Amino acid sequence: MIQRKSKDMSRNRQGNTRHSTLHLAYSFSCNLACGHCIFRCGPDVRGTMGIGRARAFIDQAGRAGIRRIVFTGGEPFLHPRALRTLIEHASGVGIESALITNAAWATSRSRTKGYLAHLQSIGLRSMTVSTDRYHLLFVPLERVRGALRAAMELGLDGGVKISRLAHDPVAEGLCRSLRSKAARVFVQEIVPLGRAASLRAAQRLRPATSFTGAGGLAPPILLPSGDLLSCCNLPARDVRSTDYPFVLGNLEKTSLRTLLARRVRDPLLTTLRTRGPGVLFALLAQREPAFRRWGRSLYQSGCDLCFNLFCKPLDKRMLYDTLDRLNRHDRFIPGEFS
Ligand code: SF4
């Protein structure tokens, strides 16, 4: 099964949106340094959230109604004690855990299964293994297969995420080879941001206005600093702490519940979520000359467009005024731009 990007919002009976998933990057350190890593993780990256702070953040997540935490990074298995402690802690406040890993640790069948079985017993419900032409330079496919096999034997939800270039026979081969070994196969085109910026020429680039239709915004991500980003697909280490609304605030200063409410109320994020970056851009470009010059630029995807547009110096007041006018006149008609 090819899985599409999951939505992080669900609706309650009153029709209000609520958040259910939070990505948590305990650290951006990684045993690998993949050429396509949008977070620019690697062995030289230092610093962690710290177990005590992470526990407190998870307590906040429980109070804010989060039901699922995805441990990401960086490589979560580089911090085994923290990973065990935080999965167990999340479980204690009613939150199920998932993780994303490169599977370099899956060196032997018994060790892999034993470790996953323990994590499952304390609250892990899902594991996604990342593999592609860049991961394969460091992690043999056999380890990916071993981790997925162990997950399947344990009844753990095991998925694989394959990042691909525009023309990528390696990714196609991985899809064929892993389809029967994983409950979920998620294929994603590499976004030329972060360390992957150098791969821009290898990607299929399209005009800004061609990304119409699908809504944007993946689940929010909590960084080791305590900053909360509105979307986990942003190149987290390249976003400045002043880049509101991509940085919603810091959990040391403002509660997660308040920051998540901000994420729902913000007109820019609402439009990104419901209409997608291409439609939002097309709307803005129709009405404000300042946006038109961006229309001639080429982007790989909505995420690429989104980051390049809204994290560059831009008159945010003009942006919000334009959105306000558009909202008041109820002009969000997607068919208008296709
Ligand atoms: S893509 Fe994943 S495995 Fe590769 S450097 Fe980044 S975090 Fe590490």
Residues whose N, C-alpha, C, O or C-beta is under 5 A from the ligand:
A	BS01	SF4	C30 L32 A33 C34 C37 C41 G42 G73 G74 E75 N102
